[in-house]
């Protein structure tokens, strides 16, 4: 009987060598082939120390090529080895399920074809953000949006909570072929945010550190200065609350009445 193939998509965390879990490391070490979706050659060399059968998925990206095409090719590349009966591991920066379409699609397709497939979590940029910026999302709440999606769709923002905008460096890109957009696109984003935030509202441009010798980026700017601020694909914009929480007196009274009724039962 032929050996069934399997797929594990694992997270490497954000910082080289510091964030990987024992389970993710085990999947990498025991795989017949490891597909690496990492942009840093140092990370690939590190992976090769755990398993020499490492193949890079990065060449599937290309300037002017739709990222949707790249993600489909990533899925097919991994599944070809799974179908051949291999124990396959996909190794992804951060968390393999966060801003990573290919792992979700690959696992879904592998399971649909009857193969064992699962995901191992990793430390994501969001986890690092909470630690580096000292944010407790449970304090006043935290809302997360991909920057372009916020621009393309009507969403309700709550300026009494933290607002985290991901991939702000490609805000407004409709082509899925670009790795940066011009300042004019970010100006449109500023105008959208100005409906809920003052233009002088302090914002933090954040980038997680990927090497132990590096520090995270934590540049504080005024909202109006976003268009002219240098950004990269991994840049994240964090807006602190602009207004205090508003007490919901009516709901509190209803809860008090409920507690009073329950106390008499």
C-alpha positions in Angstrom: 0.0 0.0 0.0 1.4 3.4 -0.9 2.3 5.7 1.9 -0.3 8.5 2.3 1.0 12.1 2.0 0.4 14.7 4.7 0.8 18.4 5.1 1.7 20.6 8.1 1.8 24.4 7.7 3.9 25.7 10.6 4.7 29.2 11.9 8.3 30.3 12.4 7.5 33.4 14.4 8.8 36.8 13.6 12.3 36.7 15.1 14.8 34.3 13.6 15.3 31.3 15.9 13.6 32.8 18.9 9.9 32.2 18.3 9.5 28.7 16.8 7.6 26.2 18.9 8.9 22.6 19.6 6.0 21.2 17.6 6.8 23.3 14.5 10.5 22.4 14.8 9.5 18.7 14.9 7.4 19.0 11.8 10.3 20.6 10.0 12.8 18.1 11.1 10.7 15.1 10.2 9.4 16.2 6.8 10.4 14.7 3.5 10.4 18.1 2.0 10.1 21.6 3.6 8.7 24.5 1.5 9.9 27.8 2.9 7.8 31.0 2.4 10.4 33.4 3.8 12.0 36.4 2.2 15.3 36.4 4.2 18.0 34.0 3.0 19.2 33.7 6.6 16.0 32.1 7.5 16.3 29.5 4.7 19.9 28.7 5.8 18.6 28.3 9.4 15.8 25.9 8.1 18.4 23.9 6.2 20.2 23.2 9.5 17.0 21.5 10.7 16.3 19.7 7.4 18.4 19.9 4.2 15.4 19.3 2.0 14.3 22.9 1.9 12.7 24.4 -1.2 12.0 28.1 -1.4 8.6 29.4 -2.5 9.8 33.0 -2.9 10.7 32.7 -6.6 7.0 32.3 -7.2 6.6 36.1 -6.5 7.4 38.5 -9.2 6.9 42.2 -9.8 3.8 42.8 -11.8 2.5 39.3 -11.1 -0.8 38.9 -9.3 -0.3 37.6 -5.8 -3.4 35.5 -6.2 -1.5 33.6 -9.0 1.5 33.2 -6.7 -0.7 31.8 -3.9 -2.3 29.3 -6.2 1.1 28.2 -7.4 2.3 27.8 -3.8 -0.7 25.6 -3.0 -0.2 23.4 -6.1 3.6 23.1 -5.5 3.0 21.8 -1.9 0.1 19.5 -2.9 2.1 17.9 -5.7 4.4 16.4 -3.1 1.6 15.5 -0.8 -0.1 13.6 -3.6 3.2 11.8 -4.2 3.0 10.4 -0.7 5.5 12.8 0.9 5.4 14.2 4.4 5.3 17.9 3.6 5.9 20.9 5.8 5.2 24.5 4.8 7.2 26.9 6.9 5.9 30.4 7.0 7.0 33.7 8.7 5.0 34.5 11.8 1.7 32.7 12.1 0.8 30.6 9.0 -2.8 31.5 9.3 -2.3 35.3 9.6 -2.1 37.3 6.3 -1.1 34.1 4.6 -3.7 32.8 2.1 -1.7 29.8 0.7 -1.6 27.8 4.0 -5.3 28.0 4.5 -6.0 27.0 0.9 -3.4 24.2 0.9 -4.8 22.6 4.0 -8.4 22.9 2.7 -7.5 21.3 -0.6 -5.4 18.5 1.0 -8.2 17.6 3.4 -10.7 17.6 0.5 -8.5 15.1 -1.3 -8.3 12.8 1.8 -4.9 13.8 3.1 -4.0 14.6 6.7 -3.4 18.3 7.0 -3.2 20.8 9.8 -1.7 24.1 11.0 0.7 24.8 13.8 0.4 28.4 15.2 3.3 30.8 15.4 4.1 34.1 17.0 2.7 36.7 14.6 3.4 40.4 14.1 0.2 41.1 16.1 1.6 39.3 19.1 4.9 41.2 18.8 2.9 44.5 18.4 1.1 44.0 21.8 4.4 43.4 23.5 6.5 46.1 21.8 3.9 48.9 22.0 2.6 47.9 25.4 -1.0 47.4 24.3 -3.5 45.3 26.1 -6.3 44.6 23.6 -8.7 43.9 26.5 -8.3 47.3 28.1 -10.5 49.3 25.7 -10.7 46.9 22.7 -8.7 46.6 19.6 -10.0 46.6 16.0 -7.9 45.2 13.1 -8.4 45.9 9.4 -6.3 45.3 6.3 -5.7 48.9 5.1 -7.0 48.4 1.5 -10.1 46.5 2.7 -10.9 49.4 5.0 -10.8 51.7 2.0 -12.8 49.4 -0.4 -15.7 48.6 2.0 -17.9 50.6 4.3 -16.8 49.7 7.9 -17.8 51.2 11.2 -14.8 52.4 13.2 -14.8 52.8 17.0 -12.4 55.7 17.9 -12.7 54.7 21.6 -10.7 51.5 20.8 -7.2 50.9 19.3 -7.2 50.7 15.5 -4.6 48.6 13.8 -4.2 48.8 10.0 -2.2 46.1 8.3 -0.2 46.4 5.1 -0.6 50.1 5.0 2.3 50.4 2.6 0.1 49.0 -0.2 -3.1 50.8 0.9 -5.5 51.2 -2.0 -3.9 48.6 -4.3 -6.6 46.9 -6.4 -4.3 45.0 -8.7 -2.7 42.6 -6.2 0.4 43.0 -8.3 2.2 45.8 -6.4 4.5 45.9 -3.4 3.9 49.6 -2.6 1.5 52.4 -3.5 2.2 56.1 -3.9 1.6 58.7 -1.3 -1.6 59.8 -3.0 -3.2 56.5 -2.1 -2.3 57.0 1.6 -3.7 60.5 1.4 -7.1 59.0 0.5 -6.7 56.7 3.6 -6.0 59.7 5.7 -9.1 61.5 4.5 -11.1 58.4 5.3 -9.7 58.2 8.8 -10.2 61.9 9.4 -13.9 61.2 9.6 -13.2 59.7 13.0 -9.8 61.0 14.1 -8.2 64.5 14.1 -5.4 65.1 11.7 -2.9 65.7 14.5 -3.8 62.4 16.1 -0.6 60.5 17.0 -0.1 57.2 15.2 2.6 54.6 15.4 4.2 53.1 12.3 5.2 49.6 13.6 7.4 46.9 12.2 8.3 43.8 14.3 12.0 42.9 14.7 13.1 39.9 12.7 16.6 39.5 14.0 17.8 39.5 17.7 20.2 42.4 16.9 17.4 44.6 15.5 14.9 46.8 17.3 11.3 47.0 16.3 10.2 50.1 14.4 8.1 52.4 16.5 7.9 55.8 14.7 5.2 58.1 16.1 3.8 60.5 13.5 0.7 62.7 13.1 -2.1 61.2 11.0 -1.7 64.0 8.5 1.9 63.0 7.9 1.2 59.4 6.8 1.4 60.0 3.1 5.0 61.3 3.2 6.2 58.7 5.8 8.5 55.9 4.3 6.6 52.6 4.6 7.3 49.0 3.6 5.1 46.0 2.9 5.3 44.9 6.5 4.6 48.3 8.0 1.6 48.5 10.3 -0.2 51.7 11.5 -1.6 51.8 15.0 -4.0 54.5 16.1 -4.6 54.9 19.9 -8.1 55.8 21.1 -9.2 59.3 20.2 -12.2 59.5 22.6 -13.0 57.9 25.9 -15.3 54.9 26.4 -18.9 56.0 26.7 -20.9 54.3 29.5 -24.0 52.4 28.4 -26.2 53.4 31.3 -29.3 51.6 29.9 -27.6 48.3 29.6 -26.0 48.6 33.0 -29.5 49.2 34.5 -30.8 46.2 32.7 -28.0 44.0 34.1 -28.6 45.4 37.6 -32.3 44.5 37.3 -31.5 41.0 36.1 -29.1 40.5 39.0 -31.8 41.7 41.4 -34.3 39.2 39.9 -31.8 36.3 40.1 -31.0 37.1 43.7 -34.7 36.5 44.7 -34.9 33.1 43.0 
